[in-house]
Amino acid sequence: MNARVIVEEYRARRNIAFDGEHPDVILADILSRPRPAAQVIVLANEKGGVGKSTIALHLCVALADAGHTVAAIDLDRRQQTLSRALVNREATARRLGIPLSLPRQQALHIPSGAILCHEISRVGWDADIIIIDVAGYDSPIARRAIAIADTLVTPVNGSFVDLDLLGRFHPLTHEVSEPGCFAVAVNELRAAREGKGLSDIDWLVVQNRLRRGPSQNRDRIEQSLQKLARSARFRVGQGLAERVAYRELFHLGLTHLDVRRIPELARTRLEANREIHTLVADLEIRPVDTGAKDVPALACA
């Protein structure tokens, strides 16, 4: 089932034309604007509090440590969680006198497609990877970021409340009864891209902030995610576990990958590093493009 079929079935069931702004309007707003050849990774979910900014920081650090040139854009102009974490990271590096990878970053203060594309070109002009952290609610700028994405990462916590935005289940059979509003919005944009001859958005949904150890609820969530993956067309990956250290380090702009550089900190947990590397592996990052950086909008998407 492709994105267009998913959207058409949803419209027929709800008797609506589109869920929000017409996706062709969104594509028209960004298609004519230039952008670098960097791979764009967007962290988005209409539900807040699922750990988007935490994952975004870990991706920034892990990918920079792997040799990529990374730039970050924070679309949450009120909280600026990712932006502040990266500012704190620079301050931590200066205060402790240690070498840390320092991705360029910018918070988007004016939520417009033109400004977003401008900042992507300005901050990420020579980047291999641009990471965009989207606020936890639906908005025109959030949809434009998703439309630009090469890879969309959606963290979800281990509850059916989180899954409701991806799809709804029959209360007795537990089969998927219809797609959720966020899944519809994403697939509307995918269908619009397809209509313009652009490649599909690689959509990765990751379970995040899970408590360690097996549980019946976790098994049910995993089974339900696999069902949603087939109906909404996304891949399922592994996020980060619930660890106090992630939150404590985040305040300093640090991740577990940085602990080895700071003798004063406690020893890093190998499981935490494995989680981060698994998350990066799930992204299936394409090789660094050594060709020209400036290309037409979305031409390499």
Secondary structure, DSSP 4 states (H G I P E B T S, - for coil): --HHHHHHHHHHHHT-S-SSS-HHHHHHHHHTS-EESSEEEEE--SSSSSSHHHHHHHHHHHHHHTT--EEEEE--TTT-HHHHHHHHHHHHHHHHT------EEEE--S--HHHHHHHHHHHTTT-SEEEEEPPSS--HHHHHHHHH-SEEEEEE-SSHHHHTTTEEE-TTT--EEEE-HHHHHHHHHHHHHHHTTPPPPEEEEEE-SBPSS--HHHHHHHHHHHHHHHHHT-EEEE--B--HHHHHHHHTT--GGGGGG-TTSPPPPHHHHHHHHHHHHHH-PPPPP-S-SEESTTTT-
